[in-house]
Amino acid sequence: MTTTQQNPTNCQQDACCTPTPTVLPCPAKSRDLARIMKALSDPTRLQLLQLVAAHPGGRACICDLTTPLGVTQPTVSHHMKLLAESGFVTRERQGKWTYYTMRPEALDDLGQRLANLNHPCS
């Protein structure tokens, strides 16, 4: 005896599939959010951000950031540059040293953007 199975795709199409939304996500906003999230996806960068935030006033000299993580100054500079470009810290040069200041509003903004992922482009 031969049994014929119905094609589940055709059988359940009406019950499970919805039409494609008329407003699609914004590619530019998605790329920007991905770039920002990528900056935080490295454990060393997360630790550096935590170290800056832990300093008085959320401000730390690059010389304060190398020893705790056991990485070289050029490595710290590279990671801090990426964090600055992504808006998580600001940098200020004083003599031969660079000071980084935490931007808590950048984390607030990231949280808001993640919470709004289900909203279409405006």
N, C-alpha and C positions, 0 to 999 in steps of 0.2 A: 504494500500500500504506500502510495506516495502522498506526502503532505506538502502543500504549498504554503509558504509563509508570505504574509503580506510584507511589502516593503515598508519598514518602520518610518522611513522619511516621508513617504507619501501619506501613510496612514495617520501620522501624528502632526502633519504640517499645520493644520488649522489650529490644533490645540497648543502648540508650543512656539511657533514662530510668530514674530511680530514684524511689522514693516520697518524698514530702515528709517532711522530718524531723519527728519528733513534738515535739522541743524547738526552738523558734524563738529567734532572737536577741532579746535584751532591748532594746526600743525606748529605754528610759531610759538604759541604758549606751551605746547607739549615739549618742544625742543628746549625752551628756556627752563622749564621746570626740571627736565631731565639733567641739564647741565648743572643746575644748582644742587640737585640730589646727588649727582656724581661727585661733587666736591665734598660731600659728607660721607661718601661711601668708603673712604679709606680710613682704617682704624687710627693711623698716625694723625691724620687731620682732625678726627674727632677728639683725640687726646689733646692735641694742641689747642683746639677750641676750648676744651674744658680747662686747660692750664691758664689760658688768657682770662677766661671768665672768673677763675678762682683768685686772680691777683686783685689787689685793692683797686677799686674803680674800674675793674675789667680791662686793665691796661698792663701790658707786659713788654719788656725789652726782649729782643730776639736772644740776647745772651742768657735770659732766664729760662728759655725754652729748650735749649740743647741738652743740658745735663739730665733733667728728669726722664727723658725718653731714650737717652743713650744714642742719639743720632747726631750727625755732623751739622754744622751751621749751614752749609749749602743745602742740605736736605730739608732742614727746617725752613729756610728761605723759600725753597721751591713750594713746599706745602702751604706756607703762609701766603705766598703770592696767589695761589689758587683760591684760598679762602677769601682773600681780599677781592679778587676778581668776581667772586660769586656774591660778594656783599656781606659776608658774615663778620668781617673785621675791617677796620680802617687802619691805615699805616701812616706813620709820621716819622720823618727822618730828623734826628737830633745829633749833630756831629757825625760820628761814624756808626752810630747805632740806629736801628729802626725799632720803633715802638708800635705795638699793635693794640687796638682797642676793640673790644667786643661790641657787636651791634645786636642787642637782644631783639630789636624789632625785626631783624632779618629772620630769626627763628619763628617769631610770631607770624610773619608774613608767609613763611613756608608752611606752617601749620594750617593757616587759613586756606592757602592754595590747595593743600592736600584734602582738606575738608570739603572744598568746592569742586572736586574732580567730577562729580556727577552733574554739574551745571554746564550747559553749553556755552559756547562763546557768546559774548555780548557785543 
